[in-house]
Amino acid sequence: MKIAQFSRIGFIMAAAGSAVGLGNIWKFPYMTGEYGGGAFVLVYLITITFIGFSVMIAEMLIGSLGRKDTVGSFEELAPPNKKGWKYAGFMGFNGLIIMTFYSVVIGWIFYYLFEIFSGLPTSTDMAKETFDNLVANEAGIQLFWHTVATIIVTYIVYRGIKGGIEKINLILMPALMLILFGMLIYAFNLDGFSKAFSFMFAPDWSKLNSEAIVRAVGHSFFTLSLGMGAIMTYAASLPKHTSITQTAFIVTFMDTLIALVAGLVIYTFLFTEGAPPSQGPGLVFISLPVVLSNFGTVGTVLALLFFLALSFAGLTSAVSLVEPVVQYIIDRFNQSRFKAVLIAGSAYYLIGVGALLSYTKDYGNIFSIGGKPLFDLLEYTTDSILLPLGGLLIAIFVGYILQKERVYSVLKNEMGKRYFDIWLFSIRYIAPLALLFMMLNLMGILKI
């Protein structure tokens, strides 16, 4: 079945929307705070350049050449004696697994958007109590917002490439950037901006340890939505004769820029009020609302805009997590888009119900395995195993399985021979070794 095509700007916005998610605005700032600021950011930027960007080009290349769902693209491009590589295409299901808990987090963000109108918490204890109560005791509220998130995401995906995914990204991505850059302009005038800038871009090497390096490498990869088939599926709809290298650069640049801007904005607010930077995953849901409460009415407006931006980032990433499986069902089983969306949406929604219940006091034991909540198990499996494995398979396939002449014929005019050789070295050696090391480290098999 022929896949509808993006416009070039539509593809860039959709791919950027896939890459720009909660990892940029929520995870990157709190990880930067946990691992000492500038040194972590520098390692992150280096690995974005030499690993993330290289794998982004490789994943786009597979999708652009294959022009099918993820399984079909690998099957189409693999040599006749290596058709087993089609199974690598099942990385497209990684996104659906992520959606089981990602949708729950989007639901939390929706909840906070409405809670802001009731007033911001004025103390860390109050903010922590609000969040802990939501997660542990308010299963009904979480279920409601998880349902709302699922309905919105599945409707956008149902509308298709042109009518849904491209259209929503052409609206939400500019809106997201407008909000963040507007908040950055406001942050320029606050006392904490210079300290925030120094914290993020003046490396303190004494705070950089081996764990920080591994996490920086991992986050630089995950933030680009690689290894889950989303970029590959979108690239199957990339207009022909579009420069893969240039497009990958624009998407990587936008993704990185938004992460850095989000970090600067958040840390400016924190430092202006004298709050510490290392506050972990609760930075956005607990610490930031308390800090903004000290800004008065302006703080309420800023909090509203921030969580609105966070919800936009969550939604644009979410649709890209669902689309690969929807396209697979359409191609493989000749189903209508409506049925494919219904199947994929129902699957992640139902497992997501178990994930959100696994954190509650009443149902936590039922939805836990080996004492670990289902939410944590799903997150660990994707972060530590499935996504790095997906990236590793992409790098090996393009670096060793796909004919070098075919790869060179596509990229030669975009890169030139010198830069092509550098990229090929990265995709054959640097990226696979870094991803394998990271995966073994996160799994606890290899520690440094």
DOKE-480072 format. One line per field, with one value per residue (C-alpha): x, y, z; residue in three letters. Coordinates in pm, 1 decimal, decimal comma, padded with zeros to 6 digits. Layout:
BEGIN
X <- X  ...
Y <- Y  ...
Z <- Z  ...
residu <- ALA  ...
END
This chain:
BEGIN
X <- 00000,0  00140,4  00234,5  00121,2  00398,9  00490,8  00580,6  00946,7  00865,7  00596,1  00850,4  01099,5  00834,8  00703,9  01052,8  01145,3  00816,1  00904,7  01249,2  01137,0  00948,8  00939,6  01306,1  01402,5  01193,7  01163,0  01444,1  01737,5  01717,0  01693,2  01977,2  02191,8  02125,4  02200,5  02532,6  02684,8  02583,1  02834,2  03051,7  02743,2  02610,0  02942,6  02951,4  02586,5  02665,8  02969,5  02772,6  02478,7  02728,5  02916,5  02647,3  02299,2  02341,1  02509,4  02234,4  01967,1  02105,2  02118,2  01759,5  01631,3  01824,6  01656,1  01310,7  01374,6  01508,9  01264,1  00946,2  00750,3  00674,2  00980,4  00969,2  00906,0  01192,5  01449,5  01308,3  01319,7  01678,9  01841,9  02041,7  01863,5  02067,8  02007,4  01630,5  01629,9  01711,3  01341,2  01299,4  01506,8  01208,6  01007,7  01185,6  00881,5  00693,9  00932,2  00734,1  00408,8  00569,6  00692,5  00340,2  00207,8  00368,2  00428,8  00053,0  00025,5  00287,7  00106,4  -00202,5  -00012,1  00081,8  -00282,6  -00378,1  -00119,7  -00237,9  -00578,6  -00444,4  -00247,9  -00577,2  -00631,6  -00301,3  00062,1  00203,4  00401,9  00631,0  00819,6  00630,7  00297,8  00407,9  00543,0  00224,5  00016,3  00220,2  00251,6  -00121,7  -00202,1  00018,5  -00062,8  -00426,5  -00600,4  -00633,1  -00962,1  -00816,5  -00511,0  -00733,6  -00941,0  -00639,3  -00474,0  -00797,0  -00801,8  -00438,1  -00512,6  -00817,2  -00622,9  -00319,9  -00516,7  -00740,4  -00436,9  -00281,6  -00615,9  -00621,6  -00307,9  00021,9  -00116,2  -00441,1  -00323,4  00047,9  00180,5  -00097,4  -00067,5  00311,8  00288,9  00076,0  00224,5  00597,1  00599,3  00374,4  00613,6  00914,5  00728,9  00645,7  00996,0  01177,2  00930,6  01009,5  01382,0  01346,6  01172,4  01448,5  01714,9  01594,9  01609,1  01897,6  01948,9  02013,0  02390,1  02427,9  02211,1  02419,6  02742,3  02603,5  02510,1  02804,2  03105,2  03225,3  03320,9  03519,1  03535,0  03162,1  03192,7  03208,7  03171,3  02798,7  02743,4  02922,7  02710,0  02388,5  02492,4  02562,8  02232,5  02027,7  02187,8  02062,9  01717,6  01626,2  01633,7  01369,9  01609,4  01586,7  01206,8  01125,9  00950,5  01204,3  01226,4  00849,1  00833,0  01125,1  00927,6  00704,2  00994,0  00964,3  01210,1  01528,0  01520,3  01865,9  01874,3  02188,1  02056,6  01718,1  01879,0  02096,8  01798,6  01603,9  01905,9  01978,0  01616,5  01599,5  01924,3  01841,7  01506,5  01668,1  01926,6  01664,5  01444,2  01741,3  01831,7  01473,0  01425,9  01761,1  01713,1  01391,0  01557,3  01866,9  01662,7  01489,9  01804,8  01681,4  01940,2  01984,0  02009,4  01650,7  01604,5  01293,7  01070,3  01226,1  00931,3  00639,5  00752,0  01031,6  00949,5  00586,2  00706,1  00971,6  00723,3  00475,6  00718,6  00674,3  00310,8  00065,1  00350,5  00459,6  00114,3  00122,2  00474,4  00370,3  00070,0  00283,8  00551,5  00310,3  00136,2  00472,9  00535,2  00198,7  00274,0  00610,3  00445,3  00175,4  00406,4  00630,9  00337,5  00191,9  00531,0  00543,7  00212,5  00248,3  00508,4  00279,6  -00023,5  00163,9  00279,7  -00078,6  -00199,1  00076,8  00091,9  -00272,6  -00434,7  -00641,1  -00797,2  -00625,1  -00922,7  -00887,3  -00508,7  -00532,2  -00799,7  -00581,1  -00261,9  -00438,8  -00629,6  -00311,3  -00106,8  -00407,5  -00491,1  -00130,8  -00104,6  -00391,2  -00183,8  00120,6  -00059,0  -00221,9  00119,8  00208,0  -00111,6  -00142,9  -00454,3  -00342,9  00036,6  00103,4  -00128,4  00044,1  00402,2  00642,9  00917,0  00836,8  00886,9  00592,5  00491,2  00553,6  00920,6  00968,0  00833,0  01050,4  01362,0  01307,5  01277,5  01551,1  01810,1  01746,3  01507,7  01605,0  01983,5  01932,5  01727,1  01997,9  02265,0  02076,5  02034,2  02406,0  02510,3  02259,7  02361,3  02730,7  02775,6  02466,7  02340,4  02567,5  02822,0  02782,1  02409,0  02459,9  02731,5  02518,2  02254,1  02482,0  02781,5  02635,3  02516,3  02841,3  03128,1  03374,4  03568,1  03264,3  03103,4  03408,7  03391,9  03020,8  03071,7  03348,1  03113,8  02823,4  03047,2  03259,9  03185,3  02805,9  02785,5  03054,4  02906,1  02552,4  02664,8  02865,6  02577,4  02328,0  02552,0  02612,1  02244,3  02162,5  02422,2  02632,9  02925,4  02994,9  03261,8
Y <- 00000,0  00338,6  00563,0  00926,1  01181,5  01469,3  01806,6  01882,6  02134,0  01897,2  01617,8  01839,0  01951,3  01596,0  01449,1  01733,9  01677,7  01311,8  01399,6  01691,2  01526,7  01502,9  01403,1  01754,1  01963,9  01734,2  01477,6  01677,1  01962,2  01733,7  01509,6  01818,1  01919,4  01572,9  01543,6  01882,7  02103,0  02210,9  01898,5  01679,9  01917,3  01907,8  01526,7  01531,0  01768,6  01566,2  01241,6  01406,6  01501,8  01173,1  00918,8  01066,8  01257,4  00959,5  00716,4  00971,9  00977,6  00596,3  00555,2  00815,0  00639,2  00303,8  00460,9  00672,3  00376,1  00116,9  00327,4  00079,9  00005,5  -00071,0  -00448,0  -00401,7  -00153,9  -00391,2  -00677,7  -00469,1  -00353,6  -00670,2  -00886,9  -01208,0  -01428,0  -01201,7  -01157,5  -01243,5  -00877,8  -00807,2  -00897,3  -00591,6  -00393,8  -00500,5  -00218,0  -00026,8  -00183,6  -00019,3  00302,0  00129,1  -00015,4  00333,3  00467,5  00240,6  00468,4  00780,3  00830,3  00815,9  01092,2  01304,6  01253,9  01390,4  01697,5  01755,9  01724,8  01986,9  02220,8  02238,1  02232,9  02552,9  02745,4  02635,1  02795,3  02688,5  02506,4  02737,7  02476,9  02167,3  01955,7  02075,8  02011,4  01666,7  01577,6  01681,8  01470,8  01168,8  01177,1  01186,9  00887,0  00675,9  00752,4  00908,4  00615,7  00750,2  01092,1  00933,1  00697,4  00991,0  01187,7  00875,5  00821,6  01183,3  01155,5  00829,8  00973,4  01280,6  01081,7  00807,5  01062,1  01249,8  00924,3  00816,6  01135,6  01009,7  01156,9  01467,5  01531,2  01443,8  01406,7  01677,4  01921,5  01891,1  01927,2  02233,9  02388,9  02254,4  02270,8  02645,2  02704,8  02506,6  02703,3  03035,2  02956,7  02841,2  03125,8  03374,1  03236,9  03257,4  03628,6  03681,2  03483,0  03717,7  03987,5  03776,5  03773,9  03399,4  03396,0  03452,9  03185,3  02944,5  03010,6  02952,2  02636,1  02486,2  02595,3  02631,3  02272,2  02168,2  01852,6  01752,1  01672,7  01449,9  01081,1  00760,3  00733,8  01086,6  01001,7  00690,5  00882,7  01167,9  00921,4  00749,0  01064,6  01212,5  00904,6  00867,9  01235,0  01201,3  00922,5  00677,4  00299,0  00284,4  00310,8  00648,6  00841,3  00546,4  00537,8  00913,3  00896,3  00647,7  00947,1  01186,3  01358,1  01212,4  01404,6  01557,8  01583,8  01327,4  01476,4  01832,2  01725,0  01512,4  01808,6  02043,8  01796,0  01725,8  02098,3  02182,3  01899,7  02001,7  02372,8  02316,9  02101,1  02373,2  02650,5  02449,0  02396,2  02765,8  02869,4  02622,5  02692,6  03068,0  03033,7  02807,4  03022,6  03342,9  03202,4  03038,6  02681,8  02403,1  02260,1  01889,3  01795,2  01482,9  01370,5  01582,1  01900,5  01985,5  01841,4  01938,2  02197,2  02424,1  02500,0  02600,7  02832,9  02992,5  03049,1  03314,2  03509,2  03588,3  03622,2  03617,6  03281,9  03135,5  03248,7  03107,0  02775,6  02756,1  02826,7  02581,6  02290,7  02382,0  02352,2  02024,7  01888,7  01992,8  01813,6  01503,6  01489,2  01541,2  01260,1  01035,5  01029,5  00921,8  00635,4  00494,8  00548,6  00271,3  -00003,0  00145,5  00146,9  -00213,2  -00331,9  -00148,6  -00292,5  -00647,7  -00721,9  -00491,7  -00321,4  00021,3  00299,1  00314,4  -00052,8  -00026,6  00275,3  00103,9  -00205,9  -00012,7  00240,5  -00024,2  -00225,4  00055,2  00201,3  -00121,3  -00192,0  00173,8  00123,9  -00147,6  00082,2  00366,2  00126,0  -00021,1  00301,9  00312,8  00191,8  -00016,1  -00198,7  -00166,7  -00524,2  -00667,4  -00480,9  -00541,9  -00814,1  -00924,7  -00631,7  -00377,5  -00169,4  -00244,4  00124,8  00094,9  -00237,2  -00098,8  00211,5  00010,3  -00240,2  00028,8  00261,2  -00005,1  -00276,4  -00211,9  00140,5  00092,8  -00245,5  -00077,2  00182,9  -00086,8  -00282,6  00031,3  00109,4  -00249,1  -00279,8  00044,2  00003,2  -00360,3  -00515,8  -00249,1  -00223,6  00054,1  00158,0  00205,8  00411,8  00618,5  00680,0  00846,3  01042,6  01130,7  01453,0  01554,9  01489,4  01452,1  01163,4  01299,8  01356,4  01035,6  00839,1  01009,5  00932,1  00570,6  00524,8  00660,4  00435,3  00127,0  00167,3  00460,0  00431,2  00048,3  00033,9  00324,0  00181,5  -00168,3  -00033,9  00184,7  -00102,4  -00338,0  -00067,6  00017,8  -00352,6  -00385,3  -00636,4  -00398,9  -00125,9  00142,3
Z <- 00000,0  -00100,0  00192,6  00174,8  00143,9  00372,6  00235,5  00311,2  00585,2  00711,1  00742,2  00923,3  01172,6  01219,1  01265,4  01499,8  01681,8  01721,4  01856,2  02072,7  02355,9  02731,3  02720,7  02607,2  02843,7  03145,5  03141,8  02999,4  03254,4  03557,3  03429,0  03371,5  03731,2  03867,2  03684,7  03744,7  03453,3  03188,4  03171,7  03123,5  02855,8  02669,0  02662,2  02550,9  02262,9  02153,4  02146,5  01968,6  01696,7  01661,8  01752,4  01739,9  01414,0  01244,2  01344,6  01249,0  00892,7  00886,5  01007,3  00759,9  00483,1  00551,9  00552,2  00241,7  00041,7  00172,2  00142,0  00357,9  00720,3  00935,8  00877,7  00507,7  00466,0  00618,1  00410,9  00093,6  00141,6  00282,4  00037,0  -00078,8  00156,9  00457,9  00462,5  00832,9  00884,0  00837,5  01204,9  01295,6  01169,2  01471,5  01651,6  01528,4  01821,3  02070,2  02040,1  02128,4  02441,1  02535,7  02482,8  02758,7  03019,4  02806,1  02776,3  03155,6  03189,7  02929,7  03146,1  03447,5  03243,3  03145,2  03511,9  03611,9  03337,5  03502,5  03859,8  03791,1  03790,2  04151,8  04250,6  04260,4  04564,9  04792,6  04946,1  04830,2  05083,9  04944,1  04584,3  04669,4  04853,8  04551,5  04310,4  04542,4  04614,1  04242,8  04165,9  04471,9  04548,1  04249,3  04009,6  03872,8  03788,1  03624,8  03425,9  03303,8  03177,5  03035,4  02839,1  02718,6  02604,3  02420,6  02241,7  02124,1  02004,7  01828,2  01655,2  01518,7  01393,6  01244,6  01036,9  00860,7  00745,3  00573,4  00757,8  01107,1  01180,2  00946,8  01028,0  01405,7  01395,1  01173,2  01449,1  01772,5  01692,0  01608,7  01912,3  02132,6  02008,4  02043,4  02407,6  02500,3  02326,0  02473,1  02818,0  02734,5  02648,6  02981,2  03157,3  03010,2  03248,2  03564,7  03810,1  03776,0  03399,4  03410,4  03676,5  03473,8  03161,8  03351,3  03512,5  03174,7  02959,9  03192,1  03246,4  03598,9  03521,5  03887,0  03870,6  03563,5  03655,0  03457,4  03528,1  03398,6  03073,1  03018,4  03090,1  02857,6  02575,7  02638,8  02652,2  02341,2  02157,3  02312,2  02276,3  01896,2  01899,1  01737,9  01754,1  01766,5  01395,4  01420,2  01212,4  00969,9  00923,7  00870,6  00624,7  00413,7  00338,9  00274,6  -00065,4  -00314,0  -00389,8  -00041,3  00117,1  00398,8  00552,3  00553,1  00690,1  00962,0  01058,7  01086,7  01301,5  01524,2  01560,0  01650,6  01902,7  02070,6  02069,6  02240,0  02509,3  02580,0  02584,8  02821,8  03051,4  03051,3  03126,2  03410,9  03576,1  03546,2  03744,0  04000,2  04051,6  04067,3  04375,9  04515,3  04458,9  04409,2  04056,2  04144,9  04223,0  04011,6  03819,4  04044,4  03905,3  03677,1  03872,9  04224,9  04238,4  03942,4  04043,6  04393,1  04249,3  04009,0  04292,2  04422,2  04096,9  04180,2  03891,8  03640,1  03784,3  03727,1  03364,7  03321,1  03477,1  03245,8  02940,0  03050,0  03100,6  02776,9  02598,5  02779,7  02663,5  02302,4  02318,9  02462,5  02194,9  01895,0  02020,0  02107,8  01755,5  01620,6  01871,1  01747,7  01370,6  01300,3  01434,3  01258,8  00927,2  00988,6  01048,2  00736,3  00515,4  00652,1  00718,1  00461,0  00728,1  00711,8  00904,8  01140,7  01238,5  01263,5  01492,9  01702,6  01749,1  01830,9  02053,2  02247,9  02306,2  02459,4  02643,5  02827,7  02925,8  03026,4  03270,1  03436,9  03436,4  03614,7  03863,0  03944,0  04130,2  04334,7  04693,4  04628,4  04314,2  04317,0  04427,5  04162,0  03879,8  03991,6  03883,8  04120,0  04344,8  04064,2  03936,3  03577,6  03494,7  03597,7  03418,1  03092,1  03119,1  03204,8  02923,7  02657,8  02787,4  02871,3  02612,9  02324,9  02214,4  02222,3  02053,3  01781,6  01727,8  01721,5  01454,5  01242,5  01262,7  01176,7  00892,4  00721,3  00805,1  00705,1  00541,2  00304,1  00000,8  00048,1  -00315,1  -00268,0  00045,6  -00120,8  -00431,1  -00211,8  00019,2  -00202,0  -00339,8  00006,4  00195,4  -00044,8  -00010,1  00290,4  00510,8  00386,9  00504,5  00845,6  00875,6  00765,0  01023,0  01288,5  01186,9  01160,4  01471,5  01703,4  01720,6  01756,6  02024,8  02219,4  02199,2  02296,6  02589,4  02700,6  02679,6  02879,2  03136,6  03180,5  03211,4  03486,0  03288,7  03244,8  03499,5  03502,0
residu <- MET  LYS  ILE  ALA  GLN  PHE  SER  ARG  ILE  GLY  PHE  ILE  MET  ALA  ALA  ALA  GLY  SER  ALA  VAL  GLY  LEU  GLY  ASN  ILE  TRP  LYS  PHE  PRO  TYR  MET  THR  GLY  GLU  TYR  GLY  GLY  GLY  ALA  PHE  VAL  LEU  VAL  TYR  LEU  ILE  THR  ILE  THR  PHE  ILE  GLY  PHE  SER  VAL  MET  ILE  ALA  GLU  MET  LEU  ILE  GLY  SER  LEU  GLY  ARG  LYS  ASP  THR  VAL  GLY  SER  PHE  GLU  GLU  LEU  ALA  PRO  PRO  ASN  LYS  LYS  GLY  TRP  LYS  TYR  ALA  GLY  PHE  MET  GLY  PHE  ASN  GLY  LEU  ILE  ILE  MET  THR  PHE  TYR  SER  VAL  VAL  ILE  GLY  TRP  ILE  PHE  TYR  TYR  LEU  PHE  GLU  ILE  PHE  SER  GLY  LEU  PRO  THR  SER  THR  ASP  MET  ALA  LYS  GLU  THR  PHE  ASP  ASN  LEU  VAL  ALA  ASN  GLU  ALA  GLY  ILE  GLN  LEU  PHE  TRP  HIS  THR  VAL  ALA  THR  ILE  ILE  VAL  THR  TYR  ILE  VAL  TYR  ARG  GLY  ILE  LYS  GLY  GLY  ILE  GLU  LYS  ILE  ASN  LEU  ILE  LEU  MET  PRO  ALA  LEU  MET  LEU  ILE  LEU  PHE  GLY  MET  LEU  ILE  TYR  ALA  PHE  ASN  LEU  ASP  GLY  PHE  SER  LYS  ALA  PHE  SER  PHE  MET  PHE  ALA  PRO  ASP  TRP  SER  LYS  LEU  ASN  SER  GLU  ALA  ILE  VAL  ARG  ALA  VAL  GLY  HIS  SER  PHE  PHE  THR  LEU  SER  LEU  GLY  MET  GLY  ALA  ILE  MET  THR  TYR  ALA  ALA  SER  LEU  PRO  LYS  HIS  THR  SER  ILE  THR  GLN  THR  ALA  PHE  ILE  VAL  THR  PHE  MET  ASP  THR  LEU  ILE  ALA  LEU  VAL  ALA  GLY  LEU  VAL  ILE  TYR  THR  PHE  LEU  PHE  THR  GLU  GLY  ALA  PRO  PRO  SER  GLN  GLY  PRO  GLY  LEU  VAL  PHE  ILE  SER  LEU  PRO  VAL  VAL  LEU  SER  ASN  PHE  GLY  THR  VAL  GLY  THR  VAL  LEU  ALA  LEU  LEU  PHE  PHE  LEU  ALA  LEU  SER  PHE  ALA  GLY  LEU  THR  SER  ALA  VAL  SER  LEU  VAL  GLU  PRO  VAL  VAL  GLN  TYR  ILE  ILE  ASP  ARG  PHE  ASN  GLN  SER  ARG  PHE  LYS  ALA  VAL  LEU  ILE  ALA  GLY  SER  ALA  TYR  TYR  LEU  ILE  GLY  VAL  GLY  ALA  LEU  LEU  SER  TYR  THR  LYS  ASP  TYR  GLY  ASN  ILE  PHE  SER  ILE  GLY  GLY  LYS  PRO  LEU  PHE  ASP  LEU  LEU  GLU  TYR  THR  THR  ASP  SER  ILE  LEU  LEU  PRO  LEU  GLY  GLY  LEU  LEU  ILE  ALA  ILE  PHE  VAL  GLY  TYR  ILE  LEU  GLN  LYS  GLU  ARG  VAL  TYR  SER  VAL  LEU  LYS  ASN  GLU  MET  GLY  LYS  ARG  TYR  PHE  ASP  ILE  TRP  LEU  PHE  SER  ILE  ARG  TYR  ILE  ALA  PRO  LEU  ALA  LEU  LEU  PHE  MET  MET  LEU  ASN  LEU  MET  GLY  ILE  LEU  LYS  ILE
END
